[in-house]
Amino acid sequence: MTKIITHIEALEKARNYCAYQERCQQEVIEKLKSFQLTKDEMDYVLLLLIQGNYLNEERFARAYASGKFRIKKWGKRKIAFHLGSKGLTKKCIELGLSEIDNDEYFETLNQLVSSKLETTQEPNPYKKKSKIYSYLYGRGYESNLINEIFQDKFED
């Protein structure tokens, strides 16, 4: 049996939820649904969170993109996909991706290729190249950038 709370209590819980880390509207809506609020109460709480600057989609997109790139070393394709799955607009996604420095992005990709070259235990150079390509593409890096780095690393 779930406890039903008032919209004022829900607002306080939502403020704490948003203050802990950046959240997108979709995450906050899911949290508010768990409080069993009416649609009007949820809209009111969301409005207050936005007005109080607890909830900001652009700020969330920037924090998410820079965090996933710097910590998990994800590529832009994967970051954009995940931001889109969280219900963010194309504008917010582009703003988030703009937080990633292109030189740092290329350098990170280069480091991933070098690291994977050392650890991949494949004697056949074509299979090795294919495995590394699949790994990088799965991490969300663009195929044209992968191919550009491969031209430097692999001499076919």
Phi, psi and omega in degrees: 000127182267149181273130178267131182240164179281166181291336178289317176294321179295322178298316180295318178294321179292322176299315178297319179299317180284329181287333182295315176201163179299138180230153172262166183300322181300318179295319181292321178298317178299319179295316181294326177298326180292342178273358179058047176274157174286167180299318180295318179295319178297316179298319180296315179297317178299316179300316179294323178294320179290316180296325179278003179063026173280333185234119181213111185296321180294317178296320177299313182299318180295314181294317181297310183297313182292324179293313181294327178287310186286323184270309184264353179059041176282153174275170184295324179300314182292319179297314180299319179299314182292323176295320178296323179289345176268007174084018180278152179284164178299323180298314179295320179297316179297320177297319178297315181291336179291345177289343183270119179289130184298321179294317179295323179297312180294320179295319178297316178299318179299316178296320178297319178297312180300315180298316182290328177298321181287326187264345181282121183264066180232118182288327180285117184298328180289319177292322178298314179298319180296318179296316180293319178300313180298319178300311182291321179294323177293334177279353174100014178274149184286141184297325180294325177289320178300313180297323178298316179289324179298326179298326179282320187277324183250129177252097183273000000 
